Amino acid sequence: MNHSEYLGYMAGIITTLSLLPQALKILSTRHTRDISLIWAIAMNIGVILWLLYGLARQDPPMIAANAFSLILLMTILLLKLRYG
Amino acid sequence: MNHSEYLGYMAGIITTLSLLPQALKILSTRHTRDISLIWAIAMNIGVILWLLYGLARQDPPMIAANAFSLILLMTILLLKLRYG
């Protein structure tokens, strides 16, 4: 693994894991009022496109980060739709 | 511009612009209680790393998207710190 790939994995781990405390916060409070629905929808669409871009560029850090982020973003979107 | 670069710009525009309604929502309600502080901090750090990765890979869509996202994420973080 070269230096830039290491940087990409670090970036991917941090931005992906950042979604975990957000999802856990919602699960604990059951409040999503301050979270923008447009943000949640657009992030899901955008991350699907980043994933396709990562696949097109054959970029392992981008593929891994966006695949895991998508799972967490779908969870957050479903929670937002549920709790409003 | 080739097909994958077009995909990257689309992804970047959507994920970057997704932060705008979130920032505007906070500015309008002055409420950030449901937004995770850890998410806001980690996203700022992670997007700085994605920006450096984009520069290392000389990837124009990644550089542009992460530079603009960082401005909006810094705004959201400052608002979160202000409104709690």
Backbone of each chain as nested JSON, in Angstrom:
{
  "chains": [
    {"id": "A", "residues": [
      {"number": 1, "name": "MET", "atoms": {"N": [0.862, -1.206, 0.0], "CA": [0.0, 0.0, 0.0], "C": [0.888, 1.242, 0.0]}},
      {"number": 2, "name": "ASN", "atoms": {"N": [0.706, 2.117, -0.983], "CA": [1.537, 3.33, -1.027], "C": [0.995, 4.418, -0.095]}},
      {"number": 3, "name": "HIS", "atoms": {"N": [1.72, 5.524, -0.006], "CA": [1.369, 6.581, 0.942], "C": [-0.006, 7.175, 0.682]}},
      {"number": 4, "name": "SER", "atoms": {"N": [-0.339, 7.422, -0.597], "CA": [-1.614, 8.085, -0.865], "C": [-2.774, 7.139, -0.561]}},
      {"number": 5, "name": "GLU", "atoms": {"N": [-2.562, 5.838, -0.778], "CA": [-3.624, 4.879, -0.466], "C": [-3.886, 4.835, 1.049]}},
      {"number": 6, "name": "TYR", "atoms": {"N": [-2.816, 4.919, 1.813], "CA": [-2.923, 4.96, 3.274], "C": [-3.752, 6.173, 3.702]}},
      {"number": 7, "name": "LEU", "atoms": {"N": [-3.47, 7.316, 3.053], "CA": [-4.219, 8.555, 3.308], "C": [-5.698, 8.355, 2.968]}},
      {"number": 8, "name": "GLY", "atoms": {"N": [-5.959, 7.707, 1.846], "CA": [-7.338, 7.463, 1.428], "C": [-8.083, 6.582, 2.42]}},
      {"number": 9, "name": "TYR", "atoms": {"N": [-7.414, 5.542, 2.919], "CA": [-8.072, 4.667, 3.897], "C": [-8.333, 5.408, 5.21]}},
      {"number": 10, "name": "MET", "atoms": {"N": [-7.385, 6.241, 5.635], "CA": [-7.592, 7.038, 6.852], "C": [-8.802, 7.961, 6.677]}},
      {"number": 11, "name": "ALA", "atoms": {"N": [-8.856, 8.641, 5.522], "CA": [-9.978, 9.543, 5.221], "C": [-11.291, 8.764, 5.232]}},
      {"number": 12, "name": "GLY", "atoms": {"N": [-11.277, 7.611, 4.593], "CA": [-12.487, 6.799, 4.486], "C": [-12.961, 6.279, 5.83]}},
      {"number": 13, "name": "ILE", "atoms": {"N": [-12.013, 5.842, 6.645], "CA": [-12.375, 5.325, 7.973], "C": [-12.993, 6.438, 8.811]}},
      {"number": 14, "name": "ILE", "atoms": {"N": [-12.385, 7.629, 8.764], "CA": [-12.884, 8.733, 9.601], "C": [-14.258, 9.212, 9.13]}},
      {"number": 15, "name": "THR", "atoms": {"N": [-14.427, 9.446, 7.819], "CA": [-15.736, 9.958, 7.363], "C": [-16.816, 8.893, 7.51]}},
      {"number": 16, "name": "THR", "atoms": {"N": [-16.458, 7.628, 7.338], "CA": [-17.461, 6.568, 7.503], "C": [-17.841, 6.428, 8.975]}},
      {"number": 17, "name": "LEU", "atoms": {"N": [-16.824, 6.341, 9.849], "CA": [-17.105, 6.155, 11.279], "C": [-17.805, 7.376, 11.879]}},
      {"number": 18, "name": "SER", "atoms": {"N": [-17.642, 8.541, 11.256], "CA": [-18.316, 9.747, 11.771], "C": [-19.836, 9.569, 11.775]}},
      {"number": 19, "name": "LEU", "atoms": {"N": [-20.325, 8.73, 10.882], "CA": [-21.779, 8.524, 10.781], "C": [-22.309, 7.654, 11.909]}},
      {"number": 20, "name": "LEU", "atoms": {"N": [-21.431, 6.899, 12.525], "CA": [-21.855, 5.981, 13.582], "C": [-22.381, 6.725, 14.824]}},
      {"number": 21, "name": "PRO", "atoms": {"N": [-21.634, 7.708, 15.38], "CA": [-22.205, 8.449, 16.521], "C": [-23.493, 9.18, 16.159]}},
      {"number": 22, "name": "GLN", "atoms": {"N": [-23.623, 9.619, 14.888], "CA": [-24.87, 10.274, 14.493], "C": [-26.027, 9.274, 14.538]}},
      {"number": 23, "name": "ALA", "atoms": {"N": [-25.812, 8.084, 13.992], "CA": [-26.867, 7.063, 13.999], "C": [-27.195, 6.646, 15.433]}},
      {"number": 24, "name": "LEU", "atoms": {"N": [-26.171, 6.465, 16.259], "CA": [-26.383, 6.058, 17.655], "C": [-27.103, 7.138, 18.442]}},
      {"number": 25, "name": "LYS", "atoms": {"N": [-26.782, 8.398, 18.151], "CA": [-27.444, 9.505, 18.833], "C": [-28.949, 9.469, 18.541]}},
      {"number": 26, "name": "ILE", "atoms": {"N": [-29.286, 9.231, 17.279], "CA": [-30.71, 9.172, 16.905], "C": [-31.39, 7.986, 17.583]}},
      {"number": 27, "name": "LEU", "atoms": {"N": [-30.711, 6.842, 17.575], "CA": [-31.301, 5.653, 18.2], "C": [-31.524, 5.873, 19.689]}},
      {"number": 28, "name": "SER", "atoms": {"N": [-30.646, 6.658, 20.306], "CA": [-30.772, 6.881, 21.746], "C": [-31.83, 7.944, 22.068]}},
      {"number": 29, "name": "THR", "atoms": {"N": [-31.884, 9.03, 21.267], "CA": [-32.821, 10.122, 21.586], "C": [-34.162, 9.985, 20.859]}},
      {"number": 30, "name": "ARG", "atoms": {"N": [-34.17, 9.267, 19.729], "CA": [-35.341, 9.189, 18.842], "C": [-35.793, 10.56, 18.367]}},
      {"number": 31, "name": "HIS", "atoms": {"N": [-34.824, 11.471, 18.271], "CA": [-35.108, 12.813, 17.758], "C": [-34.263, 13.065, 16.515]}},
      {"number": 32, "name": "THR", "atoms": {"N": [-34.897, 13.549, 15.447], "CA": [-34.131, 13.874, 14.228], "C": [-34.533, 15.242, 13.686]}},
      {"number": 33, "name": "ARG", "atoms": {"N": [-35.226, 16.025, 14.494], "CA": [-35.791, 17.29, 14.004], "C": [-34.741, 18.213, 13.386]}},
      {"number": 34, "name": "ASP", "atoms": {"N": [-33.549, 18.275, 14.003], "CA": [-32.528, 19.223, 13.535], "C": [-31.738, 18.717, 12.338]}},
      {"number": 35, "name": "ILE", "atoms": {"N": [-32.001, 17.466, 11.944], "CA": [-31.28, 16.908, 10.794], "C": [-32.084, 17.176, 9.528]}},
      {"number": 36, "name": "SER", "atoms": {"N": [-31.421, 17.704, 8.515], "CA": [-32.101, 18.039, 7.26], "C": [-32.429, 16.78, 6.467]}},
      {"number": 37, "name": "LEU", "atoms": {"N": [-33.717, 16.633, 6.1], "CA": [-34.134, 15.487, 5.273], "C": [-33.458, 15.532, 3.906]}},
      {"number": 38, "name": "ILE", "atoms": {"N": [-33.316, 16.754, 3.371], "CA": [-32.667, 16.896, 2.049], "C": [-31.216, 16.432, 2.139]}},
      {"number": 39, "name": "TRP", "atoms": {"N": [-30.545, 16.773, 3.253], "CA": [-29.163, 16.298, 3.463], "C": [-29.14, 14.761, 3.416]}},
      {"number": 40, "name": "ALA", "atoms": {"N": [-30.056, 14.13, 4.168], "CA": [-30.042, 12.664, 4.276], "C": [-30.31, 12.004, 2.92]}},
      {"number": 41, "name": "ILE", "atoms": {"N": [-31.258, 12.541, 2.162], "CA": [-31.565, 11.964, 0.849], "C": [-30.401, 12.187, -0.119]}},
      {"number": 42, "name": "ALA", "atoms": {"N": [-29.916, 13.443, -0.164], "CA": [-28.852, 13.779, -1.112], "C": [-27.567, 13.017, -0.808]}},
      {"number": 43, "name": "MET", "atoms": {"N": [-27.264, 12.816, 0.492], "CA": [-26.057, 12.068, 0.845], "C": [-26.152, 10.626, 0.367]}},
      {"number": 44, "name": "ASN", "atoms": {"N": [-27.326, 10.003, 0.5], "CA": [-27.491, 8.641, 0.007], "C": [-27.247, 8.557, -1.5]}},
      {"number": 45, "name": "ILE", "atoms": {"N": [-27.867, 9.492, -2.233], "CA": [-27.683, 9.494, -3.699], "C": [-26.221, 9.77, -4.041]}},
      {"number": 46, "name": "GLY", "atoms": {"N": [-25.646, 10.788, -3.384], "CA": [-24.271, 11.18, -3.686], "C": [-23.271, 10.078, -3.403]}},
      {"number": 47, "name": "VAL", "atoms": {"N": [-23.481, 9.368, -2.284], "CA": [-22.526, 8.324, -1.916], "C": [-22.638, 7.108, -2.86]}},
      {"number": 48, "name": "ILE", "atoms": {"N": [-23.841, 6.857, -3.377], "CA": [-23.984, 5.816, -4.417], "C": [-23.143, 6.21, -5.642]}},
      {"number": 49, "name": "LEU", "atoms": {"N": [-23.202, 7.503, -6.014], "CA": [-22.417, 7.97, -7.167], "C": [-20.91, 7.914, -6.881]}},
      {"number": 50, "name": "TRP", "atoms": {"N": [-20.493, 8.284, -5.637], "CA": [-19.066, 8.172, -5.281], "C": [-18.611, 6.712, -5.34]}},
      {"number": 51, "name": "LEU", "atoms": {"N": [-19.502, 5.813, -4.926], "CA": [-19.176, 4.388, -4.978], "C": [-18.969, 3.945, -6.427]}},
      {"number": 52, "name": "LEU", "atoms": {"N": [-19.874, 4.38, -7.322], "CA": [-19.729, 4.038, -8.746], "C": [-18.46, 4.656, -9.329]}},
      {"number": 53, "name": "TYR", "atoms": {"N": [-18.152, 5.883, -8.877], "CA": [-16.922, 6.551, -9.33], "C": [-15.691, 5.781, -8.849]}},
      {"number": 54, "name": "GLY", "atoms": {"N": [-15.714, 5.354, -7.593], "CA": [-14.618, 4.556, -7.049], "C": [-14.427, 3.256, -7.83]}},
      {"number": 55, "name": "LEU", "atoms": {"N": [-15.553, 2.622, -8.203], "CA": [-15.485, 1.391, -8.997], "C": [-14.906, 1.691, -10.39]}},
      {"number": 56, "name": "ALA", "atoms": {"N": [-15.336, 2.804, -10.989], "CA": [-14.841, 3.185, -12.322], "C": [-13.345, 3.489, -12.274]}},
      {"number": 57, "name": "ARG", "atoms": {"N": [-12.898, 4.113, -11.172], "CA": [-11.478, 4.451, -11.038], "C": [-10.677, 3.3, -10.43]}},
      {"number": 58, "name": "GLN", "atoms": {"N": [-11.358, 2.221, -10.066], "CA": [-10.72, 1.08, -9.378], "C": [-9.893, 1.564, -8.185]}},
      {"number": 59, "name": "ASP", "atoms": {"N": [-10.571, 2.316, -7.324], "CA": [-9.917, 2.954, -6.188], "C": [-10.401, 2.29, -4.893]}},
      {"number": 60, "name": "PRO", "atoms": {"N": [-9.614, 1.353, -4.338], "CA": [-10.078, 0.572, -3.175], "C": [-10.535, 1.4, -1.978]}},
      {"number": 61, "name": "PRO", "atoms": {"N": [-9.791, 2.468, -1.551], "CA": [-10.274, 3.225, -0.385], "C": [-11.648, 3.855, -0.641]}},
      {"number": 62, "name": "MET", "atoms": {"N": [-11.872, 4.385, -1.846], "CA": [-13.158, 5.011, -2.158], "C": [-14.289, 3.99, -2.175]}},
      {"number": 63, "name": "ILE", "atoms": {"N": [-14.005, 2.806, -2.731], "CA": [-15.033, 1.762, -2.802], "C": [-15.435, 1.332, -1.391]}},
      {"number": 64, "name": "ALA", "atoms": {"N": [-14.426, 1.038, -0.56], "CA": [-14.702, 0.557, 0.796], "C": [-15.428, 1.617, 1.619]}},
      {"number": 65, "name": "ALA", "atoms": {"N": [-14.909, 2.852, 1.597], "CA": [-15.492, 3.921, 2.417], "C": [-16.935, 4.187, 2.024]}},
      {"number": 66, "name": "ASN", "atoms": {"N": [-17.195, 4.266, 0.725], "CA": [-18.548, 4.628, 0.289], "C": [-19.533, 3.478, 0.474]}},
      {"number": 67, "name": "ALA", "atoms": {"N": [-19.065, 2.25, 0.366], "CA": [-19.957, 1.114, 0.608], "C": [-20.422, 1.089, 2.068]}},
      {"number": 68, "name": "PHE", "atoms": {"N": [-19.492, 1.261, 2.999], "CA": [-19.866, 1.254, 4.421], "C": [-20.666, 2.516, 4.781]}},
      {"number": 69, "name": "SER", "atoms": {"N": [-20.262, 3.659, 4.218], "CA": [-21.003, 4.894, 4.493], "C": [-22.45, 4.763, 4.047]}},
      {"number": 70, "name": "LEU", "atoms": {"N": [-22.655, 4.113, 2.916], "CA": [-24.009, 3.973, 2.378], "C": [-24.914, 3.218, 3.35]}},
      {"number": 71, "name": "ILE", "atoms": {"N": [-24.376, 2.175, 3.975], "CA": [-25.171, 1.401, 4.947], "C": [-25.614, 2.307, 6.107]}},
      {"number": 72, "name": "LEU", "atoms": {"N": [-24.659, 3.098, 6.624], "CA": [-24.987, 3.982, 7.748], "C": [-25.918, 5.116, 7.321]}},
      {"number": 73, "name": "LEU", "atoms": {"N": [-25.712, 5.64, 6.115], "CA": [-26.571, 6.734, 5.636], "C": [-27.991, 6.262, 5.366]}},
      {"number": 74, "name": "MET", "atoms": {"N": [-28.136, 5.024, 4.887], "CA": [-29.479, 4.475, 4.686], "C": [-30.184, 4.321, 6.031]}},
      {"number": 75, "name": "THR", "atoms": {"N": [-29.414, 3.878, 7.038], "CA": [-29.977, 3.757, 8.391], "C": [-30.439, 5.118, 8.911]}},
      {"number": 76, "name": "ILE", "atoms": {"N": [-29.581, 6.133, 8.757], "CA": [-29.928, 7.478, 9.234], "C": [-31.158, 8.014, 8.496]}},
      {"number": 77, "name": "LEU", "atoms": {"N": [-31.221, 7.783, 7.19], "CA": [-32.379, 8.248, 6.409], "C": [-33.665, 7.573, 6.88]}},
      {"number": 78, "name": "LEU", "atoms": {"N": [-33.606, 6.265, 7.105], "CA": [-34.79, 5.537, 7.587], "C": [-35.226, 6.057, 8.96]}},
      {"number": 79, "name": "LEU", "atoms": {"N": [-34.239, 6.341, 9.824], "CA": [-34.566, 6.875, 11.152], "C": [-35.167, 8.279, 11.045]}},
      {"number": 80, "name": "LYS", "atoms": {"N": [-34.638, 9.071, 10.126], "CA": [-35.166, 10.432, 9.916], "C": [-36.624, 10.331, 9.427]}},
      {"number": 81, "name": "LEU", "atoms": {"N": [-36.884, 9.415, 8.501], "CA": [-38.251, 9.251, 7.98], "C": [-39.192, 8.76, 9.079]}},
      {"number": 82, "name": "ARG", "atoms": {"N": [-38.643, 7.964, 9.991], "CA": [-39.468, 7.426, 11.061], "C": [-39.761, 8.464, 12.149]}},
      {"number": 83, "name": "TYR", "atoms": {"N": [-38.727, 9.202, 12.555], "CA": [-38.885, 10.113, 13.695], "C": [-39.212, 11.555, 13.27]}},
      {"number": 84, "name": "GLY", "atoms": {"N": [-39.034, 11.859, 11.984], "CA": [-39.463, 13.156, 11.442], "C": [-38.619, 14.352, 11.826]}}
    ]},
    {"id": "B", "residues": [
      {"number": 1, "name": "MET", "atoms": {"N": [-13.54, 15.765, -20.844], "CA": [-13.917, 15.065, -19.601], "C": [-14.48, 13.686, -19.937]}},
      {"number": 2, "name": "ASN", "atoms": {"N": [-13.895, 12.625, -19.371], "CA": [-14.384, 11.279, -19.653], "C": [-15.581, 10.928, -18.764]}},
      {"number": 3, "name": "HIS", "atoms": {"N": [-16.15, 9.748, -19.021], "CA": [-17.389, 9.37, -18.33], "C": [-17.225, 9.286, -16.817]}},
      {"number": 4, "name": "SER", "atoms": {"N": [-16.115, 8.705, -16.352], "CA": [-15.964, 8.518, -14.907], "C": [-15.767, 9.865, -14.225]}},
      {"number": 5, "name": "GLU", "atoms": {"N": [-15.106, 10.808, -14.914], "CA": [-14.912, 12.133, -14.32], "C": [-16.264, 12.84, -14.191]}},
      {"number": 6, "name": "TYR", "atoms": {"N": [-17.114, 12.674, -15.163], "CA": [-18.466, 13.24, -15.131], "C": [-19.219, 12.698, -13.908]}},
      {"number": 7, "name": "LEU", "atoms": {"N": [-19.081, 11.381, -13.7], "CA": [-19.703, 10.721, -12.535], "C": [-19.155, 11.315, -11.234]}},
      {"number": 8, "name": "GLY", "atoms": {"N": [-17.849, 11.519, -11.183], "CA": [-17.213, 12.084, -9.996], "C": [-17.716, 13.493, -9.707]}},
      {"number": 9, "name": "TYR", "atoms": {"N": [-17.853, 14.307, -10.752], "CA": [-18.356, 15.67, -10.532], "C": [-19.805, 15.652, -10.061]}},
      {"number": 10, "name": "MET", "atoms": {"N": [-20.622, 14.762, -10.637], "CA": [-22.019, 14.634, -10.194], "C": [-22.064, 14.254, -8.707]}},
      {"number": 11, "name": "ALA", "atoms": {"N": [-21.259, 13.243, -8.335], "CA": [-21.188, 12.797, -6.94], "C": [-20.767, 13.953, -6.04]}},
      {"number": 12, "name": "GLY", "atoms": {"N": [-19.74, 14.657, -6.458], "CA": [-19.206, 15.758, -5.663], "C": [-20.202, 16.891, -5.504]}},
      {"number": 13, "name": "ILE", "atoms": {"N": [-20.893, 17.229, -6.586], "CA": [-21.88, 18.31, -6.517], "C": [-23.002, 17.928, -5.548]}},
      {"number": 14, "name": "ILE", "atoms": {"N": [-23.474, 16.687, -5.639], "CA": [-24.6, 16.264, -4.788], "C": [-24.192, 16.199, -3.316]}},
      {"number": 15, "name": "THR", "atoms": {"N": [-23.061, 15.549, -2.997], "CA": [-22.689, 15.437, -1.578], "C": [-22.303, 16.799, -0.996]}},
      {"number": 16, "name": "THR", "atoms": {"N": [-21.699, 17.655, -1.816], "CA": [-21.35, 18.989, -1.316], "C": [-22.613, 19.815, -1.093]}},
      {"number": 17, "name": "LEU", "atoms": {"N": [-23.482, 19.849, -2.105], "CA": [-24.698, 20.663, -1.977], "C": [-25.628, 20.138, -0.888]}},
      {"number": 18, "name": "SER", "atoms": {"N": [-25.525, 18.845, -0.555], "CA": [-26.375, 18.278, 0.509], "C": [-26.144, 19.004, 1.834]}},
      {"number": 19, "name": "LEU", "atoms": {"N": [-24.934, 19.549, 2.016], "CA": [-24.613, 20.223, 3.276], "C": [-25.27, 21.597, 3.377]}},
      {"number": 20, "name": "LEU", "atoms": {"N": [-25.658, 22.149, 2.23], "CA": [-26.239, 23.499, 2.216], "C": [-27.589, 23.538, 2.941]}},
      {"number": 21, "name": "PRO", "atoms": {"N": [-28.565, 22.642, 2.612], "CA": [-29.819, 22.677, 3.367], "C": [-29.619, 22.407, 4.855]}},
      {"number": 22, "name": "GLN", "atoms": {"N": [-28.598, 21.596, 5.217], "CA": [-28.331, 21.357, 6.64], "C": [-27.873, 22.648, 7.315]}},
      {"number": 23, "name": "ALA", "atoms": {"N": [-26.955, 23.35, 6.673], "CA": [-26.468, 24.617, 7.241], "C": [-27.603, 25.64, 7.307]}},
      {"number": 24, "name": "LEU", "atoms": {"N": [-28.405, 25.725, 6.254], "CA": [-29.508, 26.693, 6.223], "C": [-30.558, 26.368, 7.277]}},
      {"number": 25, "name": "LYS", "atoms": {"N": [-30.808, 25.061, 7.476], "CA": [-31.78, 24.653, 8.499], "C": [-31.331, 25.142, 9.875]}},
      {"number": 26, "name": "ILE", "atoms": {"N": [-30.038, 24.963, 10.165], "CA": [-29.512, 25.399, 11.469], "C": [-29.615, 26.915, 11.598]}},
      {"number": 27, "name": "LEU", "atoms": {"N": [-29.251, 27.63, 10.521], "CA": [-29.314, 29.089, 10.571], "C": [-30.738, 29.565, 10.795]}},
      {"number": 28, "name": "SER", "atoms": {"N": [-31.703, 28.803, 10.259], "CA": [-33.092, 29.229, 10.397], "C": [-33.678, 28.843, 11.76]}},
      {"number": 29, "name": "THR", "atoms": {"N": [-33.345, 27.663, 12.283], "CA": [-33.939, 27.215, 13.553], "C": [-33.066, 27.549, 14.767]}},
      {"number": 30, "name": "ARG", "atoms": {"N": [-31.768, 27.719, 14.541], "CA": [-30.778, 27.895, 15.626], "C": [-30.796, 26.708, 16.607]}},
      {"number": 31, "name": "HIS", "atoms": {"N": [-31.172, 25.554, 16.071], "CA": [-31.165, 24.326, 16.869], "C": [-30.211, 23.311, 16.245]}},
      {"number": 32, "name": "THR", "atoms": {"N": [-29.352, 22.717, 17.066], "CA": [-28.437, 21.694, 16.547], "C": [-28.388, 20.482, 17.472]}},
      {"number": 33, "name": "ARG", "atoms": {"N": [-29.353, 20.396, 18.383], "CA": [-29.311, 19.357, 19.404], "C": [-29.204, 17.945, 18.833]}},
      {"number": 34, "name": "ASP", "atoms": {"N": [-29.925, 17.684, 17.737], "CA": [-29.964, 16.322, 17.19], "C": [-28.75, 15.986, 16.329]}},
      {"number": 35, "name": "ILE", "atoms": {"N": [-27.895, 16.973, 16.093], "CA": [-26.706, 16.731, 15.27], "C": [-25.553, 16.33, 16.173]}},
      {"number": 36, "name": "SER", "atoms": {"N": [-24.893, 15.233, 15.819], "CA": [-23.791, 14.713, 16.63], "C": [-22.553, 15.599, 16.486]}},
      {"number": 37, "name": "LEU", "atoms": {"N": [-22.02, 16.064, 17.625], "CA": [-20.788, 16.863, 17.608], "C": [-19.624, 16.038, 17.071]}},
      {"number": 38, "name": "ILE", "atoms": {"N": [-19.602, 14.751, 17.44], "CA": [-18.51, 13.883, 16.958], "C": [-18.571, 13.76, 15.432]}},
      {"number": 39, "name": "TRP", "atoms": {"N": [-19.797, 13.643, 14.899], "CA": [-19.961, 13.615, 13.438], "C": [-19.355, 14.874, 12.823]}},
      {"number": 40, "name": "ALA", "atoms": {"N": [-19.706, 16.037, 13.373], "CA": [-19.261, 17.305, 12.789], "C": [-17.734, 17.444, 12.84]}},
      {"number": 41, "name": "ILE", "atoms": {"N": [-17.142, 17.055, 13.965], "CA": [-15.676, 17.146, 14.09], "C": [-14.999, 16.149, 13.148]}},
      {"number": 42, "name": "ALA", "atoms": {"N": [-15.476, 14.89, 13.19], "CA": [-14.846, 13.84, 12.379], "C": [-14.99, 14.134, 10.884]}},
      {"number": 43, "name": "MET", "atoms": {"N": [-16.139, 14.676, 10.469], "CA": [-16.313, 14.987, 9.045], "C": [-15.325, 16.06, 8.594]}},
      {"number": 44, "name": "ASN", "atoms": {"N": [-15.095, 17.072, 9.44], "CA": [-14.11, 18.092, 9.081], "C": [-12.72, 17.485, 8.905]}},
      {"number": 45, "name": "ILE", "atoms": {"N": [-12.328, 16.647, 9.856], "CA": [-11.0, 16.004, 9.762], "C": [-10.94, 15.09, 8.539]}},
      {"number": 46, "name": "GLY", "atoms": {"N": [-11.993, 14.274, 8.379], "CA": [-12.011, 13.308, 7.272], "C": [-11.982, 13.976, 5.907]}},
      {"number": 47, "name": "VAL", "atoms": {"N": [-12.714, 15.077, 5.781], "CA": [-12.771, 15.746, 4.473], "C": [-11.44, 16.442, 4.155]}},
      {"number": 48, "name": "ILE", "atoms": {"N": [-10.732, 16.906, 5.192], "CA": [-9.375, 17.434, 4.964], "C": [-8.488, 16.309, 4.392]}},
      {"number": 49, "name": "LEU", "atoms": {"N": [-8.619, 15.108, 4.971], "CA": [-7.818, 13.972, 4.479], "C": [-8.231, 13.569, 3.057]}},
      {"number": 50, "name": "TRP", "atoms": {"N": [-9.545, 13.57, 2.766], "CA": [-10.003, 13.272, 1.385], "C": [-9.463, 14.309, 0.405]}},
      {"number": 51, "name": "LEU", "atoms": {"N": [-9.396, 15.566, 0.848], "CA": [-8.851, 16.629, 0.003], "C": [-7.375, 16.361, -0.299]}},
      {"number": 52, "name": "LEU", "atoms": {"N": [-6.61, 15.981, 0.744], "CA": [-5.195, 15.661, 0.553], "C": [-5.034, 14.438, -0.354]}},
      {"number": 53, "name": "TYR", "atoms": {"N": [-5.942, 13.452, -0.172], "CA": [-5.915, 12.257, -1.026], "C": [-6.202, 12.636, -2.48]}},
      {"number": 54, "name": "GLY", "atoms": {"N": [-7.193, 13.505, -2.68], "CA": [-7.517, 13.978, -4.033], "C": [-6.329, 14.69, -4.668]}},
      {"number": 55, "name": "LEU", "atoms": {"N": [-5.625, 15.491, -3.863], "CA": [-4.442, 16.186, -4.373], "C": [-3.34, 15.19, -4.724]}},
      {"number": 56, "name": "ALA", "atoms": {"N": [-3.159, 14.173, -3.845], "CA": [-2.136, 13.157, -4.099], "C": [-2.452, 12.363, -5.367]}},
      {"number": 57, "name": "ARG", "atoms": {"N": [-3.751, 12.088, -5.572], "CA": [-4.165, 11.333, -6.761], "C": [-4.375, 12.234, -7.976]}},
      {"number": 58, "name": "GLN", "atoms": {"N": [-4.237, 13.544, -7.779], "CA": [-4.511, 14.535, -8.827], "C": [-5.877, 14.28, -9.471]}},
      {"number": 59, "name": "ASP", "atoms": {"N": [-6.869, 14.237, -8.586], "CA": [-8.227, 13.895, -8.997], "C": [-9.125, 15.139, -8.873]}},
      {"number": 60, "name": "PRO", "atoms": {"N": [-9.348, 15.848, -9.998], "CA": [-10.07, 17.131, -9.921], "C": [-11.444, 17.062, -9.25]}},
      {"number": 61, "name": "PRO", "atoms": {"N": [-12.315, 16.059, -9.543], "CA": [-13.611, 16.052, -8.856], "C": [-13.465, 15.935, -7.342]}},
      {"number": 62, "name": "MET", "atoms": {"N": [-12.535, 15.107, -6.865], "CA": [-12.342, 14.938, -5.423], "C": [-11.821, 16.211, -4.778]}},
      {"number": 63, "name": "ILE", "atoms": {"N": [-10.889, 16.877, -5.457], "CA": [-10.323, 18.119, -4.918], "C": [-11.421, 19.174, -4.79]}},
      {"number": 64, "name": "ALA", "atoms": {"N": [-12.181, 19.378, -5.863], "CA": [-13.219, 20.418, -5.863], "C": [-14.29, 20.109, -4.828]}},
      {"number": 65, "name": "ALA", "atoms": {"N": [-14.789, 18.879, -4.817], "CA": [-15.881, 18.512, -3.911], "C": [-15.459, 18.677, -2.455]}},
      {"number": 66, "name": "ASN", "atoms": {"N": [-14.267, 18.199, -2.116], "CA": [-13.848, 18.236, -0.72], "C": [-13.481, 19.64, -0.265]}},
      {"number": 67, "name": "ALA", "atoms": {"N": [-12.969, 20.464, -1.17], "CA": [-12.669, 21.849, -0.798], "C": [-13.959, 22.596, -0.459]}},
      {"number": 68, "name": "PHE", "atoms": {"N": [-14.976, 22.468, -1.304], "CA": [-16.238, 23.16, -1.03], "C": [-16.958, 22.544, 0.181]}},
      {"number": 69, "name": "SER", "atoms": {"N": [-16.915, 21.212, 0.295], "CA": [-17.554, 20.554, 1.444], "C": [-16.937, 21.04, 2.748]}},
      {"number": 70, "name": "LEU", "atoms": {"N": [-15.623, 21.219, 2.745], "CA": [-14.933, 21.638, 3.961], "C": [-15.445, 22.993, 4.443]}},
      {"number": 71, "name": "ILE", "atoms": {"N": [-15.674, 23.913, 3.512], "CA": [-16.189, 25.242, 3.89], "C": [-17.543, 25.09, 4.59]}},
      {"number": 72, "name": "LEU", "atoms": {"N": [-18.427, 24.27, 4.005], "CA": [-19.757, 24.085, 4.597], "C": [-19.682, 23.318, 5.912]}},
      {"number": 73, "name": "LEU", "atoms": {"N": [-18.806, 22.318, 5.994], "CA": [-18.672, 21.545, 7.224], "C": [-18.085, 22.371, 8.359]}},
      {"number": 74, "name": "MET", "atoms": {"N": [-17.163, 23.263, 8.04], "CA": [-16.626, 24.152, 9.069], "C": [-17.733, 25.072, 9.584]}},
      {"number": 75, "name": "THR", "atoms": {"N": [-18.579, 25.54, 8.669], "CA": [-19.72, 26.381, 9.067], "C": [-20.647, 25.613, 9.998]}},
      {"number": 76, "name": "ILE", "atoms": {"N": [-20.982, 24.375, 9.619], "CA": [-21.888, 23.556, 10.435], "C": [-21.271, 23.287, 11.811]}},
      {"number": 77, "name": "LEU", "atoms": {"N": [-19.978, 22.987, 11.839], "CA": [-19.305, 22.735, 13.123], "C": [-19.343, 23.976, 14.016]}},
      {"number": 78, "name": "LEU", "atoms": {"N": [-19.066, 25.136, 13.437], "CA": [-19.102, 26.376, 14.229], "C": [-20.51, 26.629, 14.764]}},
      {"number": 79, "name": "LEU", "atoms": {"N": [-21.526, 26.357, 13.938], "CA": [-22.913, 26.544, 14.377], "C": [-23.262, 25.557, 15.485]}},
      {"number": 80, "name": "LYS", "atoms": {"N": [-22.79, 24.317, 15.333], "CA": [-23.021, 23.305, 16.371], "C": [-22.381, 23.747, 17.699]}},
      {"number": 81, "name": "LEU", "atoms": {"N": [-21.155, 24.241, 17.625], "CA": [-20.473, 24.695, 18.841], "C": [-21.196, 25.894, 19.454]}},
      {"number": 82, "name": "ARG", "atoms": {"N": [-21.801, 26.704, 18.602], "CA": [-22.502, 27.901, 19.1], "C": [-23.853, 27.553, 19.721]}},
      {"number": 83, "name": "TYR", "atoms": {"N": [-24.617, 26.687, 19.028], "CA": [-25.983, 26.416, 19.485], "C": [-26.097, 25.172, 20.375]}},
      {"number": 84, "name": "GLY", "atoms": {"N": [-25.056, 24.354, 20.381], "CA": [-24.982, 23.221, 21.326], "C": [-25.887, 22.041, 21.023]}}
    ]}
  ]
}
